[in-house]
């Protein structure tokens, strides 16, 4: 097995806007090498989706499932699935081609951004009829799910009680991003495949911002809200005999039953395994013990995270891992690890999800054509770059407005068309050069009726 670089390229920033970013790195690149512990899994696992019902019904948000679709890794099992060894500290060893070394990772993490267009794009039929969280909604995490294996140690007692440590936190969406730039000395070769000129030479990702060095788990950002932190005993009944056993998905509810996420914030969850056994430090091998192996998906191709998150769709959800020997450096986004090591890095997307409830949220809908007083609607170009032209013909005399909203439900452009006579063609040109690349909705309204459809902006 090959070795990986310990990563520290990404620097936390204090604002979403690129203009507010500092160019201070957290530490130099590539000080330490660690072993790669990827293990191929050839078993099956179920998808992490929920039924489409009403606006108040919970929705399960799975970044893993979304990327299984667009990155085409096999959701029924096979070489595209890998499980990763994790241990709460670096005193346990594992075997590498170069010999024994400290286990690579202490913990895994998942951030899911439910306001992103990947979960709210109405052109994706998998989203239609499901809950739509906007920046104005407070919502609840009712449970977190993770898939993987809890494997029985070959020579260990079945009476040993291990623990899965779970930390669920909330982070303000405007301060949760990490980034690295090509202009930093030594990074060009690593990051250039993930960037384009339009990305302003900056690769962005997202991970938990603070680490509990004792429990190797995420800390709350600031003082409110406090994190939901709990320890789940892993029982003998949960164990599988080997890495060839079927993948299992577990669901864990927060101690209080749910965890409230303030409006405009995003949830992050971390999973850390703590053994209840004893071992000889820096001598014993992890594969002799009961061990918890989270499931990841990925491909041999470059992760589709072009600088501004995920290609042109502004996908800010991501997975990350915590290196066992340097927990103080925080969780490293998987795209960063891959960029600095190899596109064959297997741990791209953690199989973890959030079950969300939100009584005030609406539904993802498409093509609401209640407005009957228009014909010959034209929107061009679509996708738009510098501007978009919207035209329509009024069937009857009436006043009209045209607006554009983003996936958070925010109105980013609005034009009062005034009174239009019957048979008159109305035209409006809206500047889109200052709008971020992504999916939007345009709406034509008149006399309390409206029609809405999809608009893409690509720079």
NORHU-V673663 format. One record per backbone hydrogen bond with DSSP energy under -1.0 kcal/mol. NH is the residue of the N-H (numbers start at 1). CO is the residue of the C=O. E is the energy in kcal/mol with one decimal. If there is no record, write none. Layout:
nh=NH co=CO e=E
nh=NH co=CO e=E
This chain:
nh=4 co=34 e=-4.7
nh=6 co=32 e=-2.6
nh=11 co=179 e=-2.2
nh=13 co=177 e=-2.0
nh=20 co=17 e=-1.9
nh=21 co=18 e=-1.6
nh=34 co=4 e=-3.5
nh=36 co=2 e=-1.8
nh=39 co=83 e=-1.1
nh=41 co=81 e=-2.3
nh=57 co=54 e=-1.1
nh=59 co=356 e=-2.5
nh=61 co=354 e=-3.0
nh=66 co=62 e=-1.6
nh=67 co=63 e=-2.3
nh=68 co=64 e=-1.9
nh=69 co=65 e=-1.2
nh=70 co=66 e=-2.0
nh=71 co=67 e=-2.5
nh=77 co=74 e=-1.1
nh=81 co=78 e=-2.0
nh=82 co=296 e=-2.3
nh=83 co=39 e=-1.8
nh=84 co=294 e=-1.9
nh=87 co=105 e=-2.0
nh=93 co=284 e=-2.5
nh=94 co=101 e=-2.4
nh=96 co=99 e=-1.4
nh=99 co=96 e=-1.7
nh=101 co=94 e=-2.1
nh=103 co=92 e=-2.1
nh=106 co=322 e=-3.0
nh=108 co=271 e=-2.0
nh=109 co=320 e=-2.5
nh=110 co=269 e=-2.3
nh=111 co=318 e=-2.5
nh=112 co=267 e=-1.4
nh=116 co=113 e=-2.0
nh=119 co=116 e=-1.3
nh=121 co=117 e=-2.3
nh=124 co=121 e=-1.6
nh=127 co=124 e=-2.3
nh=129 co=364 e=-2.7
nh=130 co=127 e=-2.1
nh=132 co=362 e=-2.4
nh=137 co=134 e=-1.8
nh=139 co=261 e=-1.7
nh=140 co=357 e=-2.8
nh=141 co=259 e=-2.8
nh=142 co=355 e=-2.8
nh=143 co=355 e=-1.1
nh=144 co=252 e=-2.6
nh=145 co=353 e=-2.5
nh=146 co=250 e=-1.9
nh=147 co=351 e=-2.2
nh=148 co=248 e=-2.4
nh=149 co=293 e=-2.1
nh=151 co=291 e=-2.6
nh=152 co=240 e=-2.5
nh=160 co=157 e=-1.1
nh=163 co=274 e=-2.6
nh=164 co=232 e=-2.7
nh=165 co=272 e=-3.5
nh=166 co=230 e=-3.0
nh=167 co=270 e=-1.7
nh=168 co=228 e=-3.0
nh=169 co=268 e=-2.9
nh=171 co=266 e=-2.7
nh=173 co=264 e=-1.5
nh=175 co=172 e=-1.6
nh=178 co=205 e=-3.0
nh=179 co=11 e=-1.2
nh=180 co=203 e=-1.8
nh=182 co=201 e=-1.9
nh=184 co=181 e=-1.3
nh=187 co=184 e=-2.0
nh=191 co=187 e=-2.6
nh=192 co=188 e=-2.1
nh=194 co=191 e=-1.9
nh=195 co=192 e=-1.5
nh=199 co=196 e=-1.4
nh=200 co=197 e=-1.8
nh=202 co=199 e=-1.2
nh=203 co=180 e=-2.9
nh=204 co=307 e=-1.6
nh=205 co=178 e=-2.3
nh=212 co=217 e=-3.9
nh=216 co=212 e=-1.9
nh=217 co=212 e=-1.0
nh=219 co=210 e=-2.1
nh=228 co=168 e=-2.9
nh=230 co=166 e=-2.3
nh=232 co=164 e=-2.8
nh=234 co=162 e=-2.8
nh=238 co=235 e=-1.4
nh=239 co=236 e=-1.3
nh=240 co=150 e=-3.4
nh=245 co=242 e=-1.5
nh=247 co=44 e=-1.1
nh=248 co=148 e=-2.5
nh=250 co=146 e=-2.7
nh=252 co=144 e=-2.9
nh=257 co=254 e=-2.1
nh=259 co=141 e=-1.6
nh=261 co=139 e=-3.6
nh=265 co=262 e=-2.1
nh=266 co=171 e=-2.6
nh=268 co=169 e=-2.0
nh=269 co=110 e=-2.4
nh=270 co=167 e=-2.0
nh=271 co=108 e=-2.5
nh=272 co=165 e=-2.2
nh=274 co=163 e=-2.9
nh=282 co=91 e=-3.8
nh=283 co=280 e=-2.0
nh=284 co=280 e=-2.1
nh=286 co=93 e=-3.1
nh=288 co=285 e=-1.9
nh=289 co=286 e=-1.8
nh=291 co=151 e=-1.8
nh=293 co=149 e=-3.6
nh=295 co=147 e=-2.7
nh=296 co=82 e=-3.2
nh=297 co=349 e=-2.2
nh=298 co=80 e=-1.5
nh=305 co=303 e=-1.6
nh=306 co=304 e=-1.1
nh=307 co=194 e=-1.4
nh=309 co=307 e=-2.4
nh=311 co=309 e=-1.0
nh=313 co=310 e=-2.2
nh=318 co=111 e=-1.5
nh=320 co=109 e=-2.0
nh=321 co=332 e=-2.0
nh=322 co=107 e=-2.4
nh=324 co=104 e=-3.0
nh=329 co=326 e=-1.7
nh=330 co=327 e=-1.8
nh=332 co=321 e=-3.3
nh=334 co=319 e=-2.5
nh=337 co=333 e=-1.8
nh=338 co=334 e=-2.5
nh=339 co=335 e=-2.2
nh=340 co=336 e=-1.8
nh=341 co=338 e=-1.0
nh=345 co=342 e=-1.9
nh=348 co=346 e=-1.6
nh=349 co=297 e=-2.3
nh=351 co=295 e=-2.7
nh=352 co=350 e=-2.1
nh=353 co=145 e=-1.9
nh=354 co=61 e=-1.8
nh=355 co=143 e=-2.6
nh=356 co=59 e=-3.1
nh=357 co=140 e=-2.2
nh=361 co=358 e=-1.5
nh=364 co=130 e=-2.5
nh=370 co=450 e=-1.3
nh=371 co=450 e=-1.5
nh=375 co=393 e=-1.7
nh=378 co=391 e=-2.7
nh=380 co=389 e=-2.4
nh=384 co=456 e=-2.8
nh=388 co=430 e=-2.2
nh=389 co=380 e=-3.4
nh=390 co=428 e=-2.8
nh=391 co=378 e=-2.5
nh=392 co=426 e=-1.8
nh=393 co=375 e=-2.8
nh=394 co=424 e=-2.4
nh=395 co=373 e=-2.4
nh=398 co=420 e=-2.1
nh=400 co=418 e=-1.7
nh=401 co=445 e=-1.9
nh=402 co=415 e=-2.6
nh=403 co=443 e=-2.3
nh=404 co=413 e=-2.6
nh=405 co=441 e=-2.6
nh=406 co=410 e=-2.3
nh=409 co=406 e=-1.9
nh=412 co=404 e=-2.6
nh=413 co=404 e=-1.4
nh=415 co=402 e=-3.1
nh=417 co=400 e=-2.3
nh=420 co=398 e=-3.3
nh=423 co=394 e=-3.5
nh=424 co=421 e=-2.1
nh=426 co=392 e=-3.0
nh=428 co=390 e=-2.0
nh=430 co=388 e=-2.7
nh=432 co=386 e=-2.4
nh=433 co=386 e=-1.3
nh=435 co=432 e=-1.6
nh=438 co=457 e=-2.3
nh=440 co=455 e=-3.5
nh=441 co=405 e=-2.4
nh=442 co=453 e=-2.4
nh=443 co=403 e=-2.6
nh=444 co=451 e=-2.3
nh=445 co=401 e=-2.6
nh=446 co=449 e=-2.6
nh=449 co=446 e=-2.3
nh=451 co=444 e=-1.8
nh=452 co=368 e=-1.6
nh=453 co=442 e=-2.0
nh=455 co=440 e=-2.8
nh=457 co=438 e=-2.6
nh=458 co=384 e=-2.7
